[in-house]
Amino acid sequence: MARITGAVRVLDPVKAIGSVAFLAPLLTVYIPLSMAIVLPVGAVLLLTCRRINGLSPFRFDWPVVVVLTGFLIVAALSVLWSHSPALSLDKLSRTTMAMIAGLVFITALKGLDGEVANRVSSCFLAGMGIALVLIIAERLAGGLMLRIEADKTQNMFINQFNRPLAILSILIWPAVVILAQQRRVWGIGAIALFVCILLAFSSGAAAAAIGAGAVVFTAVYIFPRMGAIVVGIGLAAGILLAPAIDSQMPAPKQIFESIDLPRSAYHRLLIWEFATARIDERPILGWGLNTSRAIPGGQKNLDVSEKALPLHPHNAALQWRLELGILGSLFGAALFLVSTEMARRYAAGRVARAGAVAAIVSTSAIAMLSFGAWQTWWVSSIFLIAGFTILVCRRRSPG
């Protein structure tokens, strides 16, 4: 009996889950790749807390389960025709484990009652606040903590925060919801502070994410029902039409020369053009999971130093279609459509609904501009973001 009592005391839901909610934003600042560890640890803690403390029944949201399972089935089948089966198998196992941990994490967080959920949300908000303070301090000090690790140039310091700013540009939305539900001006102030932080860095993806999120937050707040529906349909259509949209754009060189595009953005356009051409070679089944880095011609320079496809297309919609074919695009579109519909149905009021949909749109912006679709730390980050957004925005029973 004493051992059981001790276990309950140690694994108090607020302490255990609150620690994950508090630490996740902080770890994002300095060790964003650690999200691949934070997610399974959080999932195990949540499961253990539920078992010991007898929390509410464990109920999956089956539309999400069906979409993610479909994704994994298509990914597994793609090994049969993969251009590089070894690369596909290696990524399949890690992606499967991340998705299972992610489903457990978001489902368990969804089941927290009112009092526990409120206190864990406060832990998350505290972590976000300190994370923003740390980034401001690092910028003012020129990367003091980073320089302790190694001698880094200014450009390396700025680039070091691309991942953290990308994640925080999404996590800011559940924080805004918490603050705006207290006083609207606090939510506006949080966004204004984050925009000021972005101005001191050069993360175009984070800027696009926060800009798109702000527009959508406003639209869904004004039109709570139709706004979320339109956003969901728009995101799904964009994913399905991504190859066609890219093929209709002017040549990257023309855009680069006509509007003085940054070299990095020009490289993105070259990569997307190359990926679209390779999609046309295998339009139905794709090249196989995680084969972007092995696509023929991918290591060829298309310009001075711009490789055709260094690692991945830096665009989830194109990567899904390139690697998994039509079914990859369909399940990707379904994922965003289901997510926005669940935000519309289950959010706790206008502010929560607007914040949840804004987080989805900001996630889409980062996914379409930055990271590889199957990078384990990024997949884990998405599930953590989804969990915290559900925790803050979903209707729940009073505790």
C-alpha positions as CSV (number, residue, x, y, z in Angstrom):
1,M,0.0,0.0,0.0
2,A,2.8,2.4,0.9
3,R,4.4,1.7,-2.5
4,I,1.2,2.5,-4.4
5,T,0.7,5.7,-2.4
6,G,4.3,6.7,-3.2
7,A,3.7,6.0,-6.9
8,V,0.6,8.1,-6.9
9,R,2.4,10.9,-5.2
10,V,5.3,10.8,-7.7
11,L,3.0,10.5,-10.7
12,D,0.6,13.1,-9.8
13,P,-0.9,14.1,-13.2
14,V,-0.2,17.8,-12.8
15,K,3.4,17.2,-11.8
16,A,4.2,14.5,-14.4
17,I,2.2,15.9,-17.4
18,G,2.8,19.5,-16.3
19,S,6.5,18.9,-16.4
20,V,6.3,17.7,-20.0
21,A,4.1,20.7,-20.9
22,F,6.6,23.1,-19.2
23,L,9.8,21.6,-20.6
24,A,8.7,21.0,-24.2
25,P,8.9,24.8,-25.2
26,L,12.1,25.2,-23.3
27,L,13.8,22.3,-24.9
28,T,12.6,23.6,-28.3
29,V,14.8,26.6,-27.9
30,Y,18.1,24.8,-27.5
31,I,17.5,21.2,-28.4
32,P,14.6,21.0,-30.9
33,L,15.6,17.5,-32.0
34,S,14.8,16.3,-28.5
35,M,11.1,16.4,-29.4
36,A,11.7,12.9,-30.7
37,I,12.4,11.9,-27.1
38,V,9.9,14.2,-25.3
39,L,6.9,12.7,-27.2
40,P,7.4,9.0,-26.2
41,V,8.3,10.0,-22.7
42,G,5.2,12.2,-22.5
43,A,3.1,9.4,-23.9
44,V,4.4,6.8,-21.3
45,L,3.9,9.3,-18.4
46,L,0.3,10.0,-19.5
47,L,-0.5,6.3,-19.8
48,T,1.0,5.6,-16.4
49,C,-0.8,8.5,-14.7
50,R,-4.1,7.4,-16.2
51,R,-3.6,3.8,-15.0
52,I,-2.5,4.8,-11.4
53,N,-4.9,7.7,-10.9
54,G,-8.0,6.2,-12.7
55,L,-8.5,9.1,-15.1
56,S,-11.3,9.2,-17.7
57,P,-11.6,6.3,-20.3
58,F,-9.1,6.2,-23.1
59,R,-11.0,7.1,-26.3
60,F,-9.3,7.5,-29.7
61,D,-10.7,10.0,-32.3
62,W,-11.3,7.4,-35.0
63,P,-11.2,9.7,-38.0
64,V,-7.6,10.7,-37.1
65,V,-6.7,7.0,-36.4
66,V,-8.1,6.0,-39.8
67,V,-6.1,8.7,-41.7
68,L,-2.8,8.0,-39.9
69,T,-3.3,4.3,-40.3
70,G,-3.9,4.8,-44.0
71,F,-0.8,6.9,-44.3
72,L,1.3,4.1,-42.7
73,I,-0.3,1.4,-44.8
74,V,0.5,3.3,-48.0
75,A,4.0,4.0,-46.7
76,A,4.5,0.3,-45.9
77,L,3.2,-0.9,-49.3
78,S,5.5,1.6,-51.1
79,V,8.5,-0.4,-49.9
80,L,7.5,-3.0,-52.6
81,W,8.1,-0.6,-55.4
82,S,10.5,1.8,-53.7
83,H,13.5,3.2,-55.6
84,S,15.5,2.6,-52.4
85,P,13.8,-0.1,-50.1
86,A,16.5,0.3,-47.5
87,L,15.8,4.0,-47.0
88,S,12.0,3.3,-46.9
89,L,12.3,0.5,-44.3
90,D,14.6,2.6,-42.1
91,K,12.1,5.5,-42.0
92,L,9.0,3.3,-41.8
93,S,9.8,1.9,-38.4
94,R,10.7,5.3,-36.8
95,T,7.7,7.0,-38.3
96,T,5.4,4.2,-37.1
97,M,6.7,4.5,-33.6
98,A,6.4,8.3,-33.6
99,M,2.8,8.1,-34.8
100,I,1.8,5.5,-32.2
101,A,3.3,7.6,-29.4
102,G,1.7,10.7,-30.9
103,L,-1.8,9.1,-31.0
104,V,-1.4,8.0,-27.4
105,F,-0.2,11.4,-26.3
106,I,-3.0,13.5,-27.9
107,T,-5.7,11.0,-26.9
108,A,-4.5,10.9,-23.3
109,L,-4.3,14.7,-23.0
110,K,-7.8,15.0,-24.5
111,G,-9.1,13.0,-21.6
112,L,-7.8,15.2,-18.8
113,D,-10.5,16.7,-16.6
114,G,-11.1,20.4,-16.0
115,E,-8.9,21.1,-12.9
116,V,-5.9,19.0,-14.1
117,A,-6.2,20.4,-17.6
118,N,-6.2,24.0,-16.3
119,R,-3.1,23.4,-14.2
120,V,-1.3,21.6,-17.0
121,S,-2.2,24.4,-19.4
122,S,-0.7,26.9,-16.9
123,C,2.5,24.8,-16.9
124,F,2.6,25.0,-20.7
125,L,2.0,28.8,-20.7
126,A,4.8,29.3,-18.2
127,G,7.2,27.2,-20.4
128,M,6.2,29.3,-23.4
129,G,6.8,32.5,-21.6
130,I,10.3,31.5,-20.4
131,A,11.1,30.1,-23.9
132,L,10.4,33.5,-25.4
133,V,12.4,35.3,-22.7
134,L,15.4,32.9,-23.5
135,I,15.2,33.7,-27.2
136,I,15.1,37.4,-26.5
137,A,18.1,37.1,-24.1
138,E,20.0,35.0,-26.7
139,R,19.4,37.7,-29.4
140,L,20.5,40.5,-27.1
141,A,23.6,38.6,-26.0
142,G,24.5,37.5,-29.5
143,G,24.0,33.8,-28.7
144,L,25.8,33.6,-25.3
145,M,24.7,30.1,-24.5
146,L,25.4,28.9,-28.0
147,R,28.9,30.4,-27.9
148,I,29.6,28.4,-24.7
149,E,29.3,25.2,-26.9
150,A,31.4,26.4,-29.8
151,D,32.7,29.5,-31.6
152,K,29.8,30.4,-33.9
153,T,29.5,33.2,-36.4
154,Q,26.6,35.5,-36.5
155,N,25.0,33.8,-39.4
156,M,25.3,30.4,-37.7
157,F,23.7,31.9,-34.6
158,I,20.7,33.2,-36.6
159,N,20.3,29.9,-38.4
160,Q,20.5,28.0,-35.2
161,F,17.1,29.4,-34.3
162,N,15.3,28.4,-37.5
163,R,13.9,25.2,-35.9
164,P,12.9,26.7,-32.6
165,L,11.2,29.7,-34.2
166,A,9.3,27.4,-36.5
167,I,8.0,25.3,-33.7
168,L,7.2,28.3,-31.5
169,S,5.4,30.1,-34.3
170,I,2.8,27.3,-34.0
171,L,2.9,26.8,-30.2
172,I,2.2,30.5,-29.8
173,W,-1.4,29.9,-30.7
174,P,-2.5,27.8,-27.8
175,A,-0.7,30.2,-25.6
176,V,-2.6,33.1,-27.2
177,V,-5.9,31.2,-26.5
178,I,-5.1,30.9,-22.8
179,L,-4.2,34.6,-22.5
180,A,-7.1,35.9,-24.7
181,Q,-9.6,33.9,-22.6
182,Q,-8.4,36.0,-19.6
183,R,-8.1,39.3,-21.4
184,R,-8.2,39.9,-25.1
185,V,-5.4,42.4,-25.0
186,W,-3.0,39.8,-23.5
187,G,-3.5,37.5,-26.5
188,I,-2.8,40.4,-28.9
189,G,0.2,41.3,-26.8
190,A,1.6,37.8,-27.1
191,I,1.4,37.9,-30.9
192,A,2.9,41.4,-31.0
193,L,5.8,40.2,-28.9
194,F,6.4,37.2,-31.1
195,V,6.4,39.3,-34.2
196,C,9.0,41.6,-32.7
197,I,11.1,38.6,-31.9
198,L,10.8,37.4,-35.5
199,L,12.0,40.8,-36.8
200,A,15.3,40.2,-35.1
201,F,15.9,36.9,-36.9
202,S,15.7,35.8,-40.5
203,S,13.2,32.9,-40.4
204,G,11.0,33.3,-43.4
205,A,9.1,30.1,-42.7
206,A,8.2,31.2,-39.1
207,A,7.2,34.7,-40.4
208,A,4.9,33.0,-43.0
209,A,3.5,30.7,-40.3
210,I,2.6,33.5,-37.9
211,G,1.3,35.7,-40.7
212,A,-1.0,33.0,-42.1
213,G,-2.1,32.0,-38.6
214,A,-3.0,35.6,-37.7
215,V,-5.1,36.0,-40.8
216,V,-6.9,32.7,-40.3
217,F,-7.4,33.4,-36.5
218,T,-9.2,36.6,-37.4
219,A,-11.3,35.0,-40.1
220,V,-12.4,32.1,-38.0
221,Y,-13.1,34.3,-35.0
222,I,-15.4,36.4,-37.2
223,F,-16.9,33.4,-39.1
224,P,-16.5,30.6,-36.6
225,R,-18.4,27.9,-38.5
226,M,-17.9,28.6,-42.2
227,G,-14.4,30.0,-41.6
228,A,-13.0,26.7,-40.3
229,I,-14.8,24.7,-43.1
230,V,-13.3,27.0,-45.8
231,V,-9.8,26.8,-44.3
232,G,-10.0,23.0,-44.2
233,I,-11.1,22.7,-47.8
234,G,-8.5,25.2,-48.9
235,L,-5.7,23.3,-47.2
236,A,-6.8,20.0,-48.6
237,A,-7.2,21.5,-52.1
238,G,-3.7,23.0,-51.9
239,I,-2.2,19.7,-51.0
240,L,-3.9,17.8,-53.9
241,L,-3.1,20.5,-56.4
242,A,0.5,21.3,-55.3
243,P,2.2,19.7,-58.3
244,A,-0.1,21.4,-60.7
245,I,0.3,24.7,-59.0
246,D,4.1,24.5,-59.2
247,S,4.1,23.5,-62.8
248,Q,2.0,26.6,-63.7
249,M,4.5,29.0,-62.0
250,P,7.0,31.0,-63.9
251,A,10.5,29.5,-64.2
252,P,12.5,29.9,-60.9
253,K,15.2,31.9,-62.7
254,Q,12.7,34.4,-64.0
255,I,11.2,34.9,-60.5
256,F,14.7,35.2,-59.0
257,E,15.7,37.9,-61.4
258,S,12.5,39.8,-61.6
259,I,11.8,40.3,-57.8
260,D,15.3,40.0,-56.4
261,L,14.4,36.8,-54.5
262,P,16.7,35.7,-51.7
263,R,19.1,32.9,-52.9
264,S,17.6,30.4,-50.4
265,A,14.1,31.0,-51.7
266,Y,15.3,30.7,-55.2
267,H,16.8,27.3,-54.3
268,R,13.4,26.2,-52.9
269,L,11.8,27.0,-56.2
270,L,14.4,25.0,-58.1
271,I,13.9,22.0,-55.8
272,W,10.1,22.2,-56.2
273,E,10.4,22.4,-60.0
274,F,12.7,19.3,-60.0
275,A,10.4,17.4,-57.6
276,T,7.4,18.2,-59.8
277,A,9.2,16.8,-62.8
278,R,10.0,13.6,-61.0
279,I,6.4,13.3,-59.8
280,D,5.4,13.2,-63.5
281,E,7.6,10.2,-64.0
282,R,5.8,8.1,-61.3
283,P,2.5,9.9,-60.9
284,I,0.4,7.0,-59.4
285,L,2.5,5.1,-56.9
286,G,5.4,7.4,-56.3
287,W,9.1,6.6,-55.7
288,G,8.7,5.1,-52.2
289,L,8.8,6.4,-48.7
290,N,11.8,8.5,-47.8
291,T,13.4,8.2,-51.3
292,S,13.7,11.9,-52.0
293,R,17.4,11.9,-51.2
294,A,17.9,9.0,-53.6
295,I,15.9,10.4,-56.6
296,P,18.0,10.1,-59.8
297,G,19.5,13.5,-60.6
298,G,18.9,14.9,-57.2
299,Q,22.6,15.7,-56.5
300,K,23.0,17.6,-59.7
301,N,23.6,21.3,-59.5
302,L,20.8,23.3,-61.2
303,D,22.7,26.6,-60.7
304,V,25.9,27.8,-59.1
305,S,25.6,25.7,-55.9
306,E,21.9,24.8,-55.8
307,K,21.4,21.0,-55.9
308,A,18.3,19.7,-57.4
309,L,17.1,17.7,-54.4
310,P,19.6,17.7,-51.5
311,L,17.5,15.7,-48.9
312,H,13.8,16.4,-49.3
313,P,11.6,18.8,-51.3
314,H,11.1,21.2,-48.3
315,N,7.4,20.9,-49.1
316,A,5.2,18.2,-47.5
317,A,2.6,18.2,-50.2
318,L,5.2,17.6,-52.9
319,Q,7.0,15.0,-50.8
320,W,3.8,13.0,-50.1
321,R,3.0,13.0,-53.8
322,L,6.6,12.3,-54.9
323,E,7.2,9.4,-52.5
324,L,3.7,7.9,-52.0
325,G,1.9,8.9,-55.1
326,I,-1.8,9.9,-55.4
327,L,-2.7,8.0,-52.1
328,G,-0.1,10.0,-50.2
329,S,-1.7,13.3,-51.4
330,L,-5.2,12.0,-50.6
331,F,-4.2,11.0,-47.0
332,G,-2.3,14.3,-46.5
333,A,-5.3,16.3,-47.6
334,A,-7.6,14.2,-45.4
335,L,-5.4,14.8,-42.4
336,F,-5.8,18.6,-42.6
337,L,-9.5,18.3,-43.5
338,V,-10.2,16.1,-40.5
339,S,-8.1,18.3,-38.2
340,T,-9.9,21.5,-39.1
341,E,-13.3,19.8,-38.8
342,M,-12.5,18.5,-35.3
343,A,-11.3,22.0,-34.3
344,R,-14.6,23.4,-35.6
345,R,-16.7,20.8,-33.8
346,Y,-15.0,20.4,-30.4
347,A,-13.4,23.8,-29.7
348,A,-14.6,25.5,-26.5
349,G,-15.8,28.8,-28.0
350,R,-14.8,31.3,-30.7
351,V,-11.3,32.1,-29.3
352,A,-10.4,28.5,-28.9
353,R,-11.7,27.5,-32.3
354,A,-9.8,30.4,-34.0
355,G,-6.6,29.5,-32.1
356,A,-6.9,25.8,-33.0
357,V,-7.4,26.4,-36.7
358,A,-4.6,29.1,-36.7
359,A,-2.3,26.4,-35.2
360,I,-3.2,24.0,-38.0
361,V,-2.6,26.6,-40.7
362,S,0.7,27.7,-39.1
363,T,1.7,24.0,-39.1
364,S,0.8,23.7,-42.7
365,A,2.9,26.8,-43.6
366,I,6.0,25.3,-41.9
367,A,5.4,21.9,-43.5
368,M,5.1,23.4,-46.9
369,L,8.3,25.5,-46.6
370,S,10.8,23.9,-44.4
371,F,11.3,20.4,-43.0
372,G,11.2,16.9,-44.4
373,A,7.8,15.3,-44.0
374,W,9.2,12.2,-42.2
375,Q,11.9,13.8,-40.0
376,T,11.2,12.1,-36.6
377,W,11.8,15.2,-34.6
378,W,9.3,17.2,-36.8
379,V,6.7,14.5,-36.8
380,S,7.1,14.3,-33.0
381,S,6.8,18.1,-32.7
382,I,3.5,18.1,-34.7
383,F,2.0,15.6,-32.3
384,L,3.2,17.6,-29.2
385,I,1.7,20.7,-30.8
386,A,-1.5,18.9,-31.5
387,G,-1.7,17.6,-27.9
388,F,-1.1,21.0,-26.3
389,T,-3.6,22.6,-28.7
390,I,-6.2,20.0,-27.9
391,L,-5.5,20.4,-24.1
392,V,-6.1,24.2,-24.3
393,C,-8.8,24.5,-27.0
394,R,-11.1,21.5,-26.6
395,R,-14.3,21.5,-24.6
396,R,-13.9,19.6,-21.4
397,S,-16.0,18.6,-18.4
398,P,-15.5,20.7,-15.3
399,G,-13.2,19.3,-12.7
